[in-house]
Amino acid sequence: MGHENGIDRFAGIELTEIASGLQFPEGPVALSDGSVLVVEIQGRCLTRIGPDGARETVAEFAGAPNGAAIGPDGAVYLCDNGGYFDYDDTSGVNVPSSGASGWRKGSIQRVDLATGETEELYTEADGHRLLAPNDLVFDAHGGFWFSDHGVHAHDTDVGAAVLYARADGSTIRGVISGLDATNGVGLSPDGTRLYVVETYRGRVLAWDVTGPGEVADPGDPQVMHDAGGTAMFDSLAVDADGSVCVATLLTGGVSVVSPEGSVEFLATGDPLTTNICFGGDDLRTAWITSSGTGRLLRCRWPVPGLRLEHTA
C-alpha cells in the first residue's frame, strides 16, 4: 500500500517508545501539557503518561475502560465495555479473547480529571442495555457519537451499533444498526461525515451527517475501504487532510485511508495496534497504542492531525 503519487510518506518514520508495561493500553488523549491519557483495558484504569514516560493512575473502574475523549466541560468521557475480554500471553503478545465470565455489560462513564471521581452517565438506550461501548467522538453541538462493539458469547438483546448522546446525560438514542463489531468512530474536519469501522469485517464506513445525531440513509453507508480479509480494524483518528487513520490488527500498524479511498500504511511491529491520536503545538505528534506489547509509541506525522472538539 502506498501513496497515490508514488511517494511513501511513512518510509523512514521512527517510532519512539514512551511507556511500556501497560495492561492493554487504548483510548489515547493528548493533553495540552504534553502528557497523554490512556486507558488500560486489562488494568481497568485511566492513566496519565508524561512526556518522559512517568505515569500516574487517574481513575479505576469496575468494568473496563475503552475509548476516551475530552468533553465540553473538560471531563473525560469513556466507553466502558464492562470487562468483556480475557487476556492471554501468546508468544510475548497479550491477546484478548471475548466472553469473559465476569462481564457486567457496558456503560458510558464521566471522569473528573482533577479528582478522579467517576460517574456512570448512561447504561442503556432505547430500552436496550449497552453491551460493550468501544469508541466515541464529540461533535460541535455538545453531543458525542459512540460505537457499541456488541457481544458474541452471551445470550443478550442487541441494540444499536452506533449511538448518539448528550454530554449532560439528558439524551441517548440509537442511530445505526445492523453492523458487526463496530469499533473506531470519527468525524470529518467539517463535521459533515461520520466514520465508523467494523473490526472483523475490516471495513471503513462513512455516512453524511444531516444534523446532531442524524445521518442520511443509516442502512446504506459508503464503504471507504474494505481490507478483504487481510486485516482487521480497531480505533481511529482523522487528520487535517480528512484521511481516516485506522489502527490495524494482524498486519500491525496504522492504515491511512484518504477521502478518495487510497491507502497508505505505517507498520508498528505489533499485531495488536489499537489506536492513534494527535497532539503537540502543531498537531503533528502522533501517539499510538501498541496494545499487544503494552507500549505507548510516539512519532512525527506527515501532516497535522485534526484538532478535536473541546481540546486546547
C-alpha positions as CSV (number, residue, x, y, z in Angstrom):
1,M,0.0,0.0,0.0
2,G,1.4,3.4,-0.9
3,H,0.7,7.0,-1.6
4,E,-1.1,7.7,-4.9
5,N,1.7,9.9,-6.2
6,G,4.2,7.1,-5.6
7,I,5.9,8.7,-2.6
8,D,5.8,6.6,0.6
9,R,5.3,9.2,3.2
10,F,5.7,6.7,6.0
11,A,9.0,5.2,4.9
12,G,11.7,6.1,7.5
13,I,9.3,7.3,10.2
14,E,10.8,6.5,13.6
15,L,8.6,5.2,16.4
16,T,9.8,6.1,19.9
17,E,8.7,4.1,22.9
18,I,7.4,6.4,25.6
19,A,6.0,3.8,28.1
20,S,5.9,0.1,28.4
21,G,4.4,-2.5,30.8
22,L,0.9,-1.1,30.2
23,Q,-2.0,-3.5,30.5
24,F,-3.6,-3.4,27.1
25,P,-3.5,0.4,26.5
26,E,-6.1,2.1,24.3
27,G,-8.1,5.4,24.0
28,P,-5.1,7.8,23.9
29,V,-6.0,11.5,24.5
30,A,-3.2,14.1,24.1
31,L,-3.3,16.9,26.6
32,S,-2.0,20.5,26.3
33,D,0.7,20.0,28.8
34,G,2.4,17.4,26.7
35,S,1.1,14.4,28.6
36,V,-1.3,11.8,27.2
37,L,-4.1,9.9,28.8
38,V,-4.5,6.2,28.0
39,V,-6.9,3.6,29.3
40,E,-5.6,0.3,30.4
41,I,-8.4,-2.1,29.5
42,Q,-6.9,-5.1,31.2
43,G,-5.8,-2.9,34.2
44,R,-9.3,-1.3,34.4
45,C,-7.8,2.2,34.9
46,L,-7.2,5.6,33.3
47,T,-3.5,6.5,33.3
48,R,-1.7,9.8,32.6
49,I,1.7,9.4,31.0
50,G,4.1,12.4,30.9
51,P,6.4,13.2,28.0
52,D,9.2,11.4,29.9
53,G,7.1,8.3,30.4
54,A,6.3,9.0,34.1
55,R,2.8,7.7,34.8
56,E,0.0,8.2,37.4
57,T,-3.3,6.5,37.8
58,V,-6.2,8.9,37.3
59,A,-9.2,6.7,37.9
60,E,-10.1,3.0,38.4
61,F,-13.2,1.1,37.1
62,A,-15.2,-1.9,38.0
63,G,-15.8,-2.6,34.3
64,A,-13.1,-1.9,31.7
65,P,-12.5,1.5,30.0
66,N,-12.0,1.6,26.2
67,G,-12.3,4.7,24.0
68,A,-11.9,8.2,25.6
69,A,-12.4,11.8,24.7
70,I,-12.5,15.2,26.4
71,G,-16.0,16.6,26.7
72,P,-17.3,20.2,26.7
73,D,-16.9,20.5,30.5
74,G,-13.2,19.4,30.4
75,A,-14.0,16.0,31.9
76,V,-13.0,12.7,30.2
77,Y,-15.8,10.7,28.8
78,L,-15.2,6.9,28.4
79,C,-16.7,4.0,26.7
80,D,-16.7,1.1,29.3
81,N,-17.0,-2.4,27.8
82,G,-17.9,-3.9,31.1
83,G,-14.9,-6.2,31.3
84,Y,-15.8,-8.3,28.2
85,F,-12.3,-9.6,27.4
86,D,-9.9,-12.1,29.0
87,Y,-6.2,-11.9,28.1
88,D,-3.6,-14.5,27.4
89,D,0.1,-14.2,26.6
90,T,0.8,-15.7,23.2
91,S,4.5,-15.7,22.2
92,G,5.0,-12.4,24.0
93,V,1.8,-10.7,22.7
94,N,-1.1,-10.0,25.1
95,V,-4.1,-11.3,23.1
96,P,-7.7,-10.6,24.2
97,S,-10.4,-13.1,23.9
98,S,-14.1,-12.3,24.1
99,G,-16.7,-13.6,26.5
100,A,-15.1,-13.1,29.9
101,S,-17.2,-14.7,32.7
102,G,-17.1,-11.5,34.8
103,W,-18.5,-9.3,32.0
104,R,-21.1,-6.9,33.6
105,K,-22.4,-5.1,30.4
106,G,-21.2,-1.7,29.4
107,S,-21.7,1.9,30.1
108,I,-20.6,5.5,29.4
109,Q,-18.5,6.9,32.2
110,R,-17.5,10.5,33.0
111,V,-14.3,11.2,34.9
112,D,-13.3,14.4,36.6
113,L,-9.6,14.8,35.8
114,A,-8.9,16.9,38.9
115,T,-10.3,14.4,41.4
116,G,-10.5,11.1,39.6
117,E,-14.2,10.9,40.6
118,T,-16.2,8.7,38.2
119,E,-19.8,8.9,37.2
120,E,-21.9,6.4,35.3
121,L,-23.7,8.5,32.7
122,Y,-25.5,6.0,30.5
123,T,-26.2,2.3,30.8
124,E,-29.0,1.8,28.2
125,A,-30.6,3.3,25.1
126,D,-34.0,2.8,23.5
127,G,-34.8,0.1,26.1
128,H,-31.6,-1.9,25.5
129,R,-28.7,-2.3,27.8
130,L,-25.4,-1.0,26.4
131,L,-23.3,-4.1,25.8
132,A,-19.7,-3.2,25.1
133,P,-19.3,0.5,24.2
134,N,-16.0,0.9,22.4
135,D,-15.1,4.4,21.0
136,L,-16.5,7.9,20.9
137,V,-16.1,11.3,19.3
138,F,-17.6,14.7,20.2
139,D,-19.2,17.0,17.7
140,A,-19.6,20.8,17.9
141,H,-23.1,20.6,19.4
142,G,-22.2,19.2,22.9
143,G,-23.0,15.6,21.9
144,F,-21.0,12.6,21.0
145,W,-21.2,9.6,18.7
146,F,-20.1,6.3,20.0
147,S,-19.9,2.6,18.9
148,D,-21.2,-0.4,20.8
149,H,-19.0,-3.3,19.8
150,G,-21.7,-5.8,20.8
151,V,-21.0,-9.2,22.2
152,H,-20.9,-12.7,20.6
153,A,-20.5,-15.0,23.6
154,H,-23.5,-14.2,25.8
155,D,-27.3,-14.5,25.3
156,T,-28.2,-10.8,25.2
157,D,-30.6,-8.5,23.5
158,V,-28.8,-6.4,20.8
159,G,-29.4,-2.7,20.4
160,A,-27.9,-0.2,18.0
161,A,-24.3,-0.4,16.7
162,V,-23.8,3.4,16.6
163,L,-25.4,5.7,19.0
164,Y,-25.6,9.5,19.8
165,A,-25.8,11.0,23.3
166,R,-25.5,14.4,25.0
167,A,-22.7,15.0,27.5
168,D,-25.1,16.4,30.1
169,G,-26.8,13.0,30.5
170,S,-30.1,14.1,29.0
171,T,-30.4,12.2,25.8
172,I,-29.2,9.0,24.2
173,R,-30.5,7.1,21.2
174,G,-29.5,4.5,18.7
175,V,-28.8,5.8,15.2
176,I,-27.3,3.0,13.1
177,S,-28.0,-0.8,13.5
178,G,-27.2,-3.9,11.5
179,L,-23.4,-3.6,11.7
180,D,-20.9,-6.1,13.1
181,A,-18.4,-5.4,15.9
182,T,-18.3,-1.6,15.4
183,N,-15.2,0.0,16.8
184,G,-13.5,3.3,15.8
185,V,-15.6,6.4,15.4
186,G,-14.6,9.8,13.9
187,L,-15.8,12.9,12.1
188,S,-14.5,14.7,9.1
189,P,-12.8,18.1,9.6
190,D,-16.0,20.0,8.8
191,G,-18.2,17.6,10.8
192,T,-20.3,16.6,7.8
193,R,-19.1,13.0,7.6
194,L,-19.3,10.2,10.2
195,Y,-16.7,7.4,10.0
196,V,-17.1,4.0,11.7
197,V,-15.1,0.8,11.3
198,E,-16.2,-2.8,11.7
199,T,-13.4,-4.8,13.3
200,Y,-13.8,-8.3,11.9
201,R,-15.1,-7.4,8.5
202,G,-12.2,-4.9,8.1
203,R,-14.3,-2.1,6.7
204,V,-14.2,1.7,7.0
205,L,-17.7,3.1,6.5
206,A,-19.0,6.6,6.1
207,W,-22.3,8.5,6.3
208,D,-23.3,12.0,5.6
209,V,-24.3,13.8,8.8
210,T,-27.5,15.8,8.4
211,G,-27.8,17.1,12.0
212,P,-26.8,16.4,15.6
213,G,-27.2,12.7,15.9
214,E,-28.6,12.3,12.5
215,V,-27.2,10.7,9.3
216,A,-28.6,10.2,5.8
217,D,-29.5,6.6,4.9
218,P,-28.4,4.9,8.1
219,G,-28.7,1.5,6.5
220,D,-26.7,2.3,3.4
221,P,-23.2,3.5,4.2
222,Q,-20.4,4.3,1.8
223,V,-17.6,1.7,2.0
224,M,-14.4,3.8,2.0
225,H,-12.1,0.8,2.4
226,D,-12.5,-3.0,2.7
227,A,-9.5,-4.9,3.8
228,G,-10.9,-8.0,2.1
229,G,-9.9,-10.4,4.9
230,T,-6.3,-9.3,5.1
231,A,-6.6,-7.3,8.2
232,M,-9.0,-6.2,11.0
233,F,-9.6,-2.7,12.2
234,D,-9.7,-1.1,15.6
235,S,-10.0,2.6,16.7
236,L,-9.2,5.6,14.6
237,A,-8.3,9.3,14.3
238,V,-8.8,11.7,11.5
239,D,-6.1,14.0,10.2
240,A,-6.4,17.6,8.9
241,D,-6.5,16.4,5.3
242,G,-9.6,14.3,6.1
243,S,-7.8,11.0,6.0
244,V,-9.0,8.3,8.4
245,C,-6.1,6.8,10.3
246,V,-7.2,3.4,11.4
247,A,-5.3,1.2,13.9
248,T,-4.9,-2.1,12.1
249,L,-4.8,-5.6,13.6
250,L,-3.0,-8.6,12.3
251,T,-0.7,-6.6,9.9
252,G,0.2,-4.4,12.8
253,G,0.2,-0.7,12.1
254,V,-2.0,2.3,11.0
255,S,-3.9,2.3,7.7
256,V,-4.3,5.8,6.4
257,V,-7.4,6.0,4.2
258,S,-7.8,9.1,2.1
259,P,-11.3,10.7,1.5
260,E,-10.9,9.2,-2.1
261,G,-10.2,5.7,-0.7
262,S,-6.4,5.4,-1.4
263,V,-4.5,3.7,1.4
264,E,-1.0,4.2,3.0
265,F,0.4,2.2,5.8
266,L,2.7,2.7,8.8
267,A,4.0,-0.5,10.3
268,T,4.5,-0.7,14.1
269,G,5.5,-4.3,14.5
270,D,2.7,-5.0,17.0
271,P,-0.2,-7.1,15.5
272,L,-2.5,-5.6,18.1
273,T,-2.0,-1.9,17.3
274,T,-5.3,-0.4,18.6
275,N,-5.5,3.4,18.4
276,I,-3.9,6.7,17.5
277,C,-4.3,10.3,18.5
278,F,-2.6,13.6,17.6
279,G,-1.2,16.3,19.8
280,G,1.6,18.8,20.2
281,D,1.6,22.5,19.2
282,D,1.4,21.7,15.5
283,L,-0.7,18.5,16.0
284,R,1.9,16.5,14.2
285,T,2.8,14.4,17.2
286,A,1.1,11.0,16.8
287,W,0.6,8.8,19.9
288,I,-0.1,5.1,19.0
289,T,-1.2,2.4,21.5
290,S,0.7,-0.8,20.9
291,S,-1.6,-3.0,23.0
292,G,-0.2,-6.5,22.3
293,T,3.2,-5.4,23.7
294,G,1.8,-3.0,26.3
295,R,3.5,0.1,24.9
296,L,2.7,3.7,24.1
297,L,4.6,4.9,21.0
298,R,5.2,8.4,19.5
299,C,6.2,9.7,16.1
300,R,6.1,12.7,13.8
301,W,3.1,12.5,11.4
302,P,3.5,13.8,7.8
303,V,0.5,16.2,8.2
304,P,-1.2,17.7,11.2
305,G,-3.9,15.7,12.9
306,L,-7.5,17.1,13.2
307,R,-8.0,19.3,16.3
308,L,-10.8,17.6,18.2
309,E,-13.7,19.5,19.7
310,H,-13.2,20.6,23.3
311,T,-9.4,20.2,23.3
312,A,-7.0,23.0,23.9
